[in-house]
Amino acid sequence: MAEVCPFRPLQYDPDRVPIADVVTQPYDKISPEMERRYLDAHPNNVIRLIRPQSDAPAGGAASAYERARQRLEEWRAAGILRQAATPCMFAYFQEFRTPDTGEARVRKGLVCITRLRDYADRVIFPHEGTLEGPKRDRLELLRATRTHLGQVFLLYSDPERRVDALLDGAAARSPEIAFRAENGVDHRLWRIAAPDVIDAIRDALASHKLVIADGHHRYETALTYRDERRRERGGNDAGGSEWLMTTLVNMDSPGMTILPAHRVLSDLDGFDPAALPGAVERYFHVTAVDDASALEARLREAGADRPVVGMVSGNPAACRLLALREGVDVARIADGVTAAQSRLDVVVLHRLILQACLGISEEAVFRGGHLEYVRGFAEAAGRVGASRAQAAFLLNATRLDQVRDIAFGGEVLPQKSTDFFPKLLSGLTLYSLD
């Protein structure tokens, strides 16, 4: 089953650079404003490695990847990045407050390398599909740098919390790294090098299957690169490329948090906000709600026993609760939807509202046309009437058991069905494949 291992990480020298100034959100979560902020924060910010196009000289994508390789070599030679002398793992704790409720939580993760496994092996499972463009980009960067620059986020199920207890033991001493980053999240790392603790962690995880939470594109890129290296070496051992830098989190731990990714619609030709409520009535009971605050409460309450979607549309904006009608067979209406998928709010939204009612194809959703994914109920609802947004579709968060069951069943969710919060920071550790 799952196989994890300590590794010799590349890390920033804290005596040379302030850690808080050189780490970033994952590469695909970085907005243009965030990119500018990271570039200004420090000349050795990891943005210059994970998004080398951000400040590369003219010459196209190929020169950007080459520049990332050169920078990585320069930073290692200058001692800005140093490789640990002995293999280790890390306990990685993130202390935060949930954005919608303000509840204080701690998420406990294990940083290590995990052996790559093909999906057909049924050891590591995806829960979302991927796009070819991002995978091509990540593959070119990996080929150039031969280094995993960010952690892939994996989940396992351990109700007894055996690994959590071992991580708590490591966290009994002062952390090696501790700082507060954006979103008010406190990040702390403790090195785990004791062979008996590492053996106990490996034994505890050996019987588990894993689900990819974040990092599907990087995981599949790593598989492709592993296979390239196997062919080059003439066998089934690609050396360091058989492994991927990961953070593993117990989905049964109280710190696990999934936020909903609300959808905001804009620039759809022929959109008629007045006709939208009537168009969705063939599938949903439509109930008018006074305001966004009341809609959020009604959505949470109604979503306990059936698929529901909140909708804000019109000018002035009006709020409505859409509850799936009894007898509507989503799997029959929408090709390729299974019985398990048909019970998910996000699937109902995509297949019945976006596709059947608004004519937005699955391909268009994959390309990113017309939809913006927004964190925060009030933020998403407030876009309607305050900008060019035509409508907002509000969701309850996908539950962890739904993610697990869909993944282990060999199925996937629509893009951006989950928003695991907080994100794992890039730049805390790097993994050189050489």
Secondary structure, 3 states (H helix, E strand, C coil): CCCEECECCEEECCCCCCHHHCCECCHHHCCHHHHHHHHHHCCCCCHHHHCHHHCCCCCHHHHHHHHHHHHHHHHHHCCCEEECCCCEEEEEEEEEECCCCCCEEEEEEEEEEEECCCHHHCCEECCECCCHHHHHHHHHHHHHHCEECCCEEEEECCCCCHHHHHHHHHCCCCCCEEEECHHHCEEEEEEECCHHHHHHHHHHHCCCCEEEEECHHHHHHHHHHHHHHHHHHCCCCCHHHHEEEEEEEECCCCCCCEECCEEEEECCCCCCCCCHHHHHCCCEEEEEECCHHHHHHHHHHHCCCCCEEEEEECCCCEEEEEEECCCCCHHHHCCCCCCCHHHCHHHHHHHHHHHHHCCCCHHHHHHCCCEEEECCHHHHHHCECCCCEEEEEECCCCCHHHHHHHHHCCCCECCCCCEECCCCCECCCEEECC
